[in-house]
């Protein structure tokens, strides 16, 4: 495994606060926009893109005709690269203009895109999944700045992630249904993957690994679907260093934001909860934040 072992334990400053009680069906896609000093996130099944401005508490939302699952900013234009149900698209939040791009798996009609983000070189990595979360038809794709798309791995019922080590030489990717997080060696120059191996497996009863991010110390922060928390891990050993507890069960993604990147934003879902659970978890589907004593990393920007 590349990188040095991380022994520092981060401090969680205070209790997570709900900054947007959106009641999202499936909140996901957290991304801090340096351009707007705002947090993007999505409601996949609600088919909505949200943007939260912490300085003013202003909120913007856009509705789509299909599921939207992940977001990245573009380097070449003031637009977003997004994943919709079947493929990639550019979206302009100022004009509402949507430009569909590549659909990588038209033969897999039961699939949809799920989580994704850009690496430090501006390549977008996104995963697909079985809409029913059962068949192992999901795959990992890489879209480069020239809009060339390639399949990098296959055989997942539900994909989540990825995130990277600080040196960019390890990619982490989640097999959510199997409660497993895999690591790959990655060539930062080419994006080539090799040496897939099991990095961490969640204990039974500790939920399922969902979205994740890496901080400036190289630690991984992983959302737990079904276990009301985000856990922080050493990138080499996988040892748990800290845990953020949330007031709702289905925690879906996390990203650092704010001017100093020391605010951890956390998305959640109301999907899959019973009427009784929804009554006891009124903030399910909300966007939360909590302060941490060390910063995250700036989000990768799509090179195209």
N, C-alpha and C positions, 0 to 999 in steps of 0.2 A: 504493500500500500504506500502510495506516495505521501509526502508531507511528514511533519514531525508530530508526535503525540501532543495533544493539548490537555493540560492539567488544570488550567484556570477554570474556576467555577463562576459563571456569571451571576450577578445579583439582579433579582427581579424587584423593581422599585414600586411597591404598592400593589393594588388589586386591579385586575382588568376592568375597564369601563366600556360599556356599550355606547358607541358614538353614532350608530345608525341602526335603530330597531326596525330593519327593513322587512323582517319576516320572510327572507328569501327561501324559496323552495330548496335550492341547492346553491348556496353561496360558494364562490371559488375565485380563482384567477387574480389573486392580490398582486398588485404591481405599483410601486411608488414611482410617480412621474416627477423627475427633476425639473422638467419643462414647466409643469403647472404647479409644482409643490402640492401635489394632491395624490390621493390613493385611488387607483382604479380597482374595481372588483366586479364580478359578474354574478348573476343568478342564472345558472345554466338552464334549468328547467323552466324558470320564469321568463327566459329569453330576454334578459335585460342586462345592459352595461351600466354600471354606476361609477360616479366619481365624487369623492369626498375631499373637501378642502378644509384641513384642520384649522388654519389660521382664521377663517371666517365661519366655519361650520356649514358652508354652502354645500348643496348637494345637486348633482346633475344626473340625469338618467336618460338612456336611449333604449327603445324597444326594437326587437328584431323579429323577423318572421320564422326564425329557426333558432335552435340552441346556440348560444355563444359561450365558449368555455375558457379561453385564455387570451391574454393581451400582451403586446409588446409595443414600445414606441419605435418609430422608424428614424434612421439617421438621415435619410435622403429627402424627407418631406415631413411636414407637421401632421402626420397621420399615425394611425395605429395599424399594426399587423395583428389580426385576430384569427382565432380558429372558430369556425361555425360547425354545424353538425357534420358536414361531409368534407370540409376542406378549409383552405386558407383564404383570407380576403384582406384588402386594405380598407380602412374605415376612417373617414374624416369627421371628427366630432363637431367641427364648426358648421359644415354644410350638410351632414347626414349622408354624404355620398359613400356608397358601398361598391367596391371593385372586387368581384370574385376572382380567385386565383386557382391554384392547382387543387384537384381532388385526387388523393393518392390511392384510394381503394374503392372504386365504384362497384366492384364485385361483392364487397362485404356490406350488404344492404342493412344488416342488423346492427352495424357499428355506428358510433359517433365519436368525435374528438372529445378529449377531456383536458387534462392539465398540460401546461407547456410554458417554456420561457427561453430567453436567449442566453447563449454563453458569452464569454468576454470578447470573442472574435466576431460577434454579431450574427451567428447562426442560430436559427430558431429550432428548438427541439420540442416536439409535441407527441403525445400518445393518444391512440384511439382505444376504444373499449366496446364490449358488447353492451348494448343498451339495457339488456336484461341482467347484466352483471354476472353471467353464468358461463357462456361459451368462451374458450380461450382464443378469441379472434382478434384481440387488440394487438397493436404493434407500436413501435417507437419510430418516429420519422425525424429526419433532419432536413430543414429548408435553408439553403444558403442565400447569400445576398443577390445572386444571379437568378433566384427563384427556381433552382434545381432542387428537386425533392428526392430523397432516397430513404428506403426502409432500412433501419439499423438493427432491429431486434423484433421478435414476434412471439406469440403464444401466451398473451395475457388476457384474463377476463376483464380486469380493471387496471388501468395504468395511472400512475401519479408521479409527480416530480417533472423533470429532474432537478438536481442541483449539483454543484461541483466543489472539488477541493480548491483551496486557495491558489495552488499552482496550476489549476486547470487540467491536471493530468489524471484526475479521477472523476468519473461521472457516476452519480448515484441515481437509481431509478427504482420505483416502487411497484411491486406485484401486490396490489392491495388485498385482493381476495385471499391470497396465500399468507398474508401478514409478513411478507418478506421484502427487504430492501437489498437490492443488488448493487454491486460496484463494478465498474468497467475501467480498464486503463483507457485513456484517451490521449491522442496526439493533438495538442492544442493547435498546431499549424494546419492540420488537415481535417480534424474532427473524426478520424478513424478510431473505432472502438475495438478492444480486444480483452481477453482474460476476464470474462464475466464470472463473478463469484458472489456467494451469499455474504453480505456484510453485516446484516442485523435482522433478527426475527423477533417480532413482538410476542410477548408472553400471552398465553390464552387469558382472555378477560381484560386485556389492556387495549382493546380496540384494534383498529386497522390503520396502517400507515397511509396517510393522505398526502396533501401538499407539503412542501418543505422549502427551506431556504438555508443559506450559509451566511455566517456573520464574519466580521473582519478578523476574528481570531481563528477562523477556520472551523468553528463548531457548527454542527447541523441542528436545525430546529425543525421538528416534525410534528404535524398535526395528527391527532388520533381520532379517527371516526369511531364514534361509539364509546369513547372513554373520557370525554369532557376535559381534554388537556392538549397542550403542546409540550413536547419534551425536547431537551437540548442534549446533544451527544458529542463525545470526542470523535473526530473524523477517522481516526485510525482504529481504535479499539471498539468503538461503538458504545462505550460506557456512558450511562446516563449521568449528566452533570446537574441538571435542574429541570423543574417542571412548572408550567404555568397552568393553574386550574381555572376552568371556565364554568359559567352557570348553565351550560347546555351541553347535550351529549355529543352531537355530531359536528366535530371540529374539522374543517376541510382544508385550510391553507393558511399560510402566514408569510409576511414580508416586512422588512424593516423600512421605516419611513421617517418623515420629519426632517427639519433642516440639518440635524446632526446624525440622522439615521439611527437614533437610539429609541425609537418608538416601534414596538412590534405590533403590527396590525394582524388581526386574526379573523378569518371568515368562518361562518357556520351554516348549518342547513336545518330546515324543519322537516324535510322529506324523511320518511321512514319512522317517524315518531307517532305513537298512538295518541288518541284524544286525551288520555290521562297524562301522558308525558308532555304533550303540548300545553296542557293546563298548568303543569308544574314547572315548565320551562318557557315562560312568556318571551324570553329574548332569543329563542331558537330562530336561526336565520338572520341574526344580527351581525354587524361588524363591530369588533372589539379592538381595544388597544391597551397596551401596558408599557410602561417605561422600563428600559434595561440599562445597566450601567456601562455597557460597551456597545459600539455601533455595529450595524450590518454593513452590507456592501451595496454599492449602486447597482441598479438593475441593468442587465445587458440590453443594448439597443440593437435592433435589427439592422443589418448592414445594407439592406436593399432600399 
